[in-house]
């Protein structure tokens, strides 16, 4: 036995390489997903398999391919590609689903398997629970697999970039010739990010440009981890700095002054660009995302719908509402015209084209979006049911507010909003509040605490 962490849930399987994440674990988990796809298929289902740039990727991907093929899936091995590229290729090939070997923003000792359905999104929480239960009950996976069922396709990144270029015309951007610093953190977005920005005629400085998984800083694209990018933007007098996470489904931005502006702005700016062409359209984000997107939507007569937290939940509501765009406040942009997976390439294209169309610097655009203060807290939680009394007390205390209870409880007031929910991946609860000032956010948080006793 090992005390190394191992996570199973809506995000798939994730653990420490060589301890809780081994080729056998990858083979078994992929086989469980493949068995589900086979059970609902009239013909041999196709599965797109990609991986991020971690050194453990090739061995785990080979094991996953063997597990999928052993249960009767046809596997298209895409090699090192961004997670959204796998989503693009699922749509392009008509695949039944996908598997991505990635641990997202976790450091190099981690790796895992992220599952994607035929839409290119993570399975629902109910289906994810079913796959996890099957995995927990499975024994050693069958290792005999026909090599005829496994093929290689290395044009996924080109296909992805071409789709983005087809949506955001490169010619006007080539004339503008932005100066860009891109930090790909030596992750899976390296090739796609470079290719896209080159096609847009950008004067590019590329940090972390080797897709070798040797992350040159802590890989989550937050302000404290992007000081090197901020310095490079100032050094090169760049118009913008862009940061991808290791599997390139998130995008953070740095303005022309070298200031990190926060991932919440990525979605608001991207929505702004989309609504320039599609005023009055529907947008979707989750309950824990900033009001900034609502402010942008109001300018264009657009409607914002909220979903439970999680990429799959956002994508599901996007399909229900025929949304033109959506995403999450962690820098995740979803454009259905490209894929239903969060996509840093789409985000970069939209923000650059917004700057071009408006003829304004990034800092000026950011100043035109109302500023808010967000406070986030974690609370230990033994059982989800333990949170029920607090949720009921919060509902009673905020009876004057607009209530949304699709994921815990969110209360919206003129002065701000608060969201209390159990985590889907950890034994914790989260409290998130947002208001126009630090004092107002602190007051709202204290009001939640007093009402719930948390």
N, C-alpha and C positions, 0 to 999 in steps of 0.2 A: 504494500500500500504506500501511497505517497500523499503528502499533505499539500502538494501543489494545486492551485486552483483549477477548476474545470467548470465551465458554464454551458448550460443547455437551455435553450429557450427560443423566443421568436427570432433572435439573431442567429440561430443555428447552434453550432458547437464551437467552443473556443477554449484553449488550454495552453499549457506550457509544453513546448516541443521536447520530445524525448521522455516526458513524464506523463502528463495527462493527455497530450496530443501526439499520437503516434500513427504510423502508417496503418496499423490494425484498426485504430479508432476511426481514422478517415475512411478506410475501406468499409467498415461496418455501417457508419453513419450515411455514407453515400449510397450504400446498398439499400438501406431502409427507405431513403428518398426515391431511389430508382424503383423499388418494389411498389411503392404507392403510385408512381407514374405508369408503370406497366399495368397495374390492376385496373386503371381507368382508361386504357388505350385500346383501340381496335387493331392497331398495327404497332410495329416496333417503335417506341417513342425515342425521339432524339433529345439529347441533353447537351447543352453547351457548357464546357468546363474551362474556367479561366483561373488565373492565380495572380496575386500581387508579387512583389519582387523579393520577398524574404528568402533567405538561403534554404530554408526547409521546404519551400514550395514545390520543387520538382518531385521530391520523394512522396510528399503527401498527395500531390495531384495524380501521380502514377497509381497510387493506392486507391484514390477515389475513382479513377477511370476503371480500374479493375473491378471495384465493387459494383459500379453501375453496369458494366458490360456483363458481369456474372449473373445479374438478375434479368438481363435481356434488353438493356438500353443501348442505343447507338450513341456513341460519344464523339462530339466534335471538340478536340483539344485546341483551345485558342492561344495557349501559352501565356506569357505575361501581358495582361491587359487590365485596364481599369474595370471596376465593378460595373459601371454603367455600360461599358462596351459589351459585357456579357449580356446585359439587357437588350442592347441594340441587336446583337446577333441572334438572340432568341426570337425576336420579331422577324429578322431578315430570313432566317432558316425555317421558321415555323416550328421551332422546337417546343417540346412539351414542358421544358423547364431548364434550369441551370444550376450549377454549383460553382461557387467562387472560393478558392483557397485563400483566405485572408483573415487577419485579426484586426482589420480596420485601423484605428488610431493607436492600438496597443503597441508597446515596444517590441523589439525583435525577438525576445525569447518566446513570445506568444505566436500562435497561428490557429487557424480554425477553418470551418466550412460554413459558408453562408448559402442558404438555399433560395432559389428563385423559381416562381411559378411561370406559367405560359405567358403571363402579362409582363414578366420581368421583375416582379415585386416579391418581397418575402411572403411566405405563406401566412395565412391568417393565424391568429393565436390558437384557435381550436385545432387547425391542421398541424401546426408546429408541435402542440402538446401530443398529438397522435403520433407524430414521427419520433418524438423524444421517448414516448412510452414503448414504441416498437424497438427503438435502439436499446433501451434499458433491459428489455426482455430478450434481446437477441444474443445468440452465442457467437462463436467464432465465425466470421464471414467466409463464404465460399470464395476461394482464390482462383478457381479455374475460369478464365474468361477468354472468349474468342478475340484475337487481335484484329479480326476483320471488322469488329464492331467499333473500333477506335480509330479515328482519322484525325489529321492535323489540319488546321486552317489558320494561317498567320496573317490574314488580311482584315482581322476584326477592327484594329485601330484605324486603318484607312477607311473602312466602311463607316465607322462612328464619326470621324472627322468630316467625311464627305456629307453626312446627313446634317451636321451643324452648319457647314458652309452653304448647303442648299437652303437653310432656313434664314441665316444671317449673311446677306450678300457680302462677299469679301472686297469687291471693287471700291466702294466708298471708304472702307477702312484702310485699304492699301493707299489711297490718296492721302488720308490723314496721317498715317505712319506714326502710331503711338510708340513711345519708349516704354518698355515693360520689363520688370524683373519678375521672373517666375521661379517659385520655390516648389519643386516637385519632391523634395525630401528623399530623393533616390527611390521613389516609389513607382507604382504601376502607371501613374499618369504622365510619366516622363515623356514618352514618345508622342502620345496624343497631344499633350499640352504644347510641346515644341512644334509639332506639325501644324496645329491649328493657328498658333500665333505667327508662325512663319507665313502661312497662307494669307493672313490678314496684314502682311507687310510690316509687322512690328519690328522695331529695333530691340532685339531680345537679349537680355542677360539671364542665363539659366543657372540657378543654384540647385544643388542636389539633382544633377542631370544624368546620373548613372543609375539605371534600374537594378541595383544590386542588393537592396534591402539594408544597406548600411546607413541607417537614418542619421543624418548629420546633426540633428537636434531632436529633442523629445517630439514625437511625430504629430501629436494632436495640434491642429492649427489655431491655437489660442495666443493671446497677446504676449504672455510671458515666454512662449516658445519661438516667437518670430522676431526677436530683436535683430537677428542677423539680416533678415529680409528688410526690416525697417532701415537699417544702416545702408544696405545696398541701394535702396530706392533713393536715399539722399545722395549717396556717392555718385550714382549714375544720372542724377537729375531726371528720374523716370516719372512718367505720367501716372503710373499705378504699379503696385506690387500685388501679385496673386500667389496664394499659398494653397496647395493641395494636401490632402492627407494621404496616407500610404496607398489606399485603394481608389483615390481620386473621385470619391462621391461627394466630398465637401470642399467648399471654397471659402477662404477668408481673404480680406482685402486690406491693403495698406494704401493710404492716399499719397499724393505727390509731395507732401511735406514729410513723409516717412512716419506717419501716425497710423497705428493699427486702429481700424474703425469698428471692429467687432463683427462676428458672423451674422448677427441678427440683421445687419444692413444688407447682406448679400441678397436675401430674398426680397426685401423691399425694393432695392434698386432693380433687380431683374424683373419684378412685377411692373415697375414703372415703365421699363422698356417695352414689355409685352403689351401693356395697355395703350401705349402710343398708337399701336396699330389695331388694337382690339378693345376700344372703350366699351364699357358696359358688360364686359365678359365676366365669367365666374372664375374665382380663385379659391384655392383650398390650402389651409395650413392646419397645424394641430393646436390643441388648447393651450399649450405652454409657450407659444410663439408670440413675439411682441405685437403690440397694436400698430406698429409702424406700417405694416401691410394694409391695415384698415384705413389709415390716413391716406396712403397712396391710392387705394381703391376708390375712396370717396371723391377724389379729384376727377376721376374718369367715369363716375356712375357705375362702378363695378361692385360686385357682391362677393364678400369673403365668407366662405363656409369653413367651419371648424370640425376637426375629427379628433378621435382619440390619438394619443401620442403613438408614434411609430410610423415608419415609412409606408408599410403595407396599408395601414388605416387611412393615411392621407391619400394614397393612390386609389383606394376603393371609393372614397367619397368623390375624388376627381372624376372617376368614371361615372358615378351616379349623377353628378351635376354637370357633366360635359364641360369640365373646367379647361380653360386655355393654358393654365399654368398653376403651379403649387409648389409646396416644399415645406421645409422645417427651418427653425431658427438657428440650427447648427451649421448654416452655410450650405444646406442641401436644396438645390433647385431641381424641380421636376417639370420637364416639358414633354407632354404626351407625343408631340410631333417627332421627338427624338426617341424617348424611352420613358417608361414609368419608374425608372430608377433615378435617384438623386445623381446629378451630373455636373461636375466641375467645369467641363468643357462648355456646356450650354451656358453656365453662369458667366464664364469669362467673355463669351461672345456677346451676351446680352448687355453686360456692364460696359464693355468697350463701345458697343454701338449706341448705348444711351449717352455716353460722354460725347460721342461724335455728333449725334442728332441734336443734343441740347447745346453743344458748343461750350461746355462748362467743365471745369476740373472736378475730380472726384470729391474733393473737400467741399466745394460749393454745392454739389448735388446732395451730399450728406447733410449740409446745413439747412437744406430746404425740406428735410424730413424731420418732423418733431422728434425731439430727444426724450428718452425715458430712462429711468433707472430700474434695473431688474435685480432682485435679491433672490437667491436660490439657497435652500437649506435641505439637508438630509436628516431623516430621523430613523433610528433602528425600528424594525417591525418584524416581529416573530411570525405573525400570521396576518394575511390580508383582512380577515374578518375583524381583527383587532382595531382596524381603522374605522369601522362602521359607526361607532358612537361619535367619533370626532366629526365625521362627515355629516351626520344628522344634526349635531350641535352647530356646525358651520352653516348649514342650510337655514336653521332657525334664526341664527344671529344676523344673517344677511338676507332676510326675507324681502328687503326692498330692492335687491340686486337682480340683474338678469342672471338666470341660473342655467348652467349646462352640466349635466351629470353623465355624459357618455363615457367619461374616464375619470373616476373620482368625482370631484366637484370643482367647477370654476364659477366664480362670482364676478360679474362685471358691474362696476360703479362708474359714475362720471369721473371720479378722481383716480381710478385705476382698477386693476383686477388682481384676483388671487386664485391660485389653483393648488388644490391638495389632492394627491393621488398616490396609490401604491406603485412601486416600480415593477416592471415586467421582467426584469433581469436580476434584481438584487433584493435581499430581504430588508428593504428600506421603504419609507414613504418620502415624498418630495413635497415641499412647499415652495411655490414660486409666486412672487408678487411683483407687480410693475406699476409705477406711477411716474409723474412728471419730474419729481424731485426726490432726492435721497431721503429727506425728512418725511415726505408723504408716503414713500415706499416703506420706510421703517414703521410709520404709524399704522399702515395697513397690515404689515406683518404682525405687529403687536396685537392688533385687533383679532387676527386669526388665532394667534396663540391663546389669548384670553378666552375666546369663544370655544375653542376645542380642548383646552387643557394640555396642548402639546408643547 
